[in-house]
Amino acid sequence: MNDIPWKPQQFRLTVFPSKVFDAPEPGWWVKLLGELPEEKSIKSKGLSQVESGKFHEGRLELSTSAARIDWTYSAQISGENEPDF
């Protein structure tokens, strides 16, 4: 059996808070990364937001809503990172 190298293209951390909150906590992106996100969008009267930007060799996204928080890292896809099926 041949060993196939594991090259994940995305990681996601999802948290379901025990207490639903009214609006996303401001500043999580800056607290973790020390700079403002490249993109930010707020939807549904401020009840959800998405912040994203470059992180290492890919993109990081923070998506928050009243009952869910997602941190998603997506690797940059290049010729050498594409799956060989």
URDA-V680524 format. One record per residue. N is the residue number from 1. RES is the residue in three letters. PSI is psi in degrees with one decimal (none if undefined). OMEGA is omega in radians with two decimals (* if undefined). NEAR is the number of other ideal C-beta (glycine too) atoms within 8 Angstrom. Layout:
# URDA-V680524
N_RES_PSI_OMEGA_NEAR ; N_RES_PSI_OMEGA_NEAR
This chain:
# URDA-V680524
1_MET_131.9_3.12_2 ; 2_ASN_139.7_3.05_3 ; 3_ASP_126.0_3.08_4 ; 4_ILE_121.4_-3.14_4 ; 5_PRO_137.5_-3.13_4 ; 6_TRP_116.5_-3.13_4 ; 7_LYS_80.9_-3.14_7 ; 8_PRO_143.4_-3.14_6 ; 9_GLN_-8.9_3.13_7 ; 10_GLN_139.9_3.01_8 ; 11_PHE_141.4_3.10_6 ; 12_ARG_133.8_3.02_8 ; 13_LEU_120.2_3.14_7 ; 14_THR_132.1_3.13_7 ; 15_VAL_132.9_3.04_7 ; 16_PHE_101.1_-3.09_7 ; 17_PRO_146.7_3.12_9 ; 18_SER_-22.5_3.11_3 ; 19_LYS_123.8_3.10_4 ; 20_VAL_135.0_3.14_5 ; 21_PHE_157.4_-3.04_8 ; 22_ASP_-35.8_-3.09_4 ; 23_ALA_151.2_3.11_7 ; 24_PRO_144.9_3.09_11 ; 25_GLU_120.3_3.13_7 ; 26_PRO_146.5_2.99_4 ; 27_GLY_0.8_-3.14_6 ; 28_TRP_-41.5_-3.13_10 ; 29_TRP_-49.3_-3.11_11 ; 30_VAL_-39.5_3.14_9 ; 31_LYS_-36.9_-3.11_6 ; 32_LEU_-44.1_-3.00_6 ; 33_LEU_-14.9_3.09_10 ; 34_GLY_11.0_3.10_4 ; 35_GLU_165.0_3.14_6 ; 36_LEU_151.9_3.08_6 ; 37_PRO_155.7_3.08_11 ; 38_GLU_-37.1_-3.12_6 ; 39_GLU_146.5_3.10_8 ; 40_LYS_132.1_3.05_9 ; 41_SER_140.8_3.14_6 ; 42_ILE_131.0_-3.08_6 ; 43_LYS_166.5_3.05_7 ; 44_SER_54.2_3.09_5 ; 45_LYS_38.4_3.08_3 ; 46_GLY_6.8_-3.10_7 ; 47_LEU_-10.9_3.03_10 ; 48_SER_150.9_3.10_11 ; 49_GLN_156.1_3.10_11 ; 50_VAL_128.8_3.08_12 ; 51_GLU_140.1_-3.13_10 ; 52_SER_161.6_3.11_11 ; 53_GLY_173.8_3.12_12 ; 54_LYS_143.3_3.10_7 ; 55_PHE_118.2_-3.04_8 ; 56_HIS_-120.5_-3.10_4 ; 57_GLU_25.9_-3.13_4 ; 58_GLY_-150.5_3.13_10 ; 59_ARG_144.1_3.09_10 ; 60_LEU_139.8_3.14_12 ; 61_GLU_134.9_3.03_12 ; 62_LEU_117.4_3.12_13 ; 63_SER_121.3_-3.12_11 ; 64_THR_142.1_3.02_12 ; 65_SER_-178.8_-3.04_9 ; 66_ALA_-29.6_-3.04_9 ; 67_ALA_6.7_-3.06_6 ; 68_ARG_142.6_3.08_11 ; 69_ILE_127.2_3.12_11 ; 70_ASP_127.9_2.91_12 ; 71_TRP_123.4_-3.11_9 ; 72_THR_127.1_3.04_11 ; 73_TYR_127.3_3.11_12 ; 74_SER_123.6_3.12_9 ; 75_ALA_150.4_3.06_11 ; 76_GLN_128.6_-3.12_8 ; 77_ILE_121.6_3.08_6 ; 78_SER_177.1_-3.12_6 ; 79_GLY_-38.4_-3.10_4 ; 80_GLU_-18.5_-3.13_4 ; 81_ASN_-10.1_-3.09_9 ; 82_GLU_141.5_-3.13_7 ; 83_PRO_145.9_3.12_4 ; 84_ASP_95.7_-3.10_3 ; 85_PHE_none_*_2
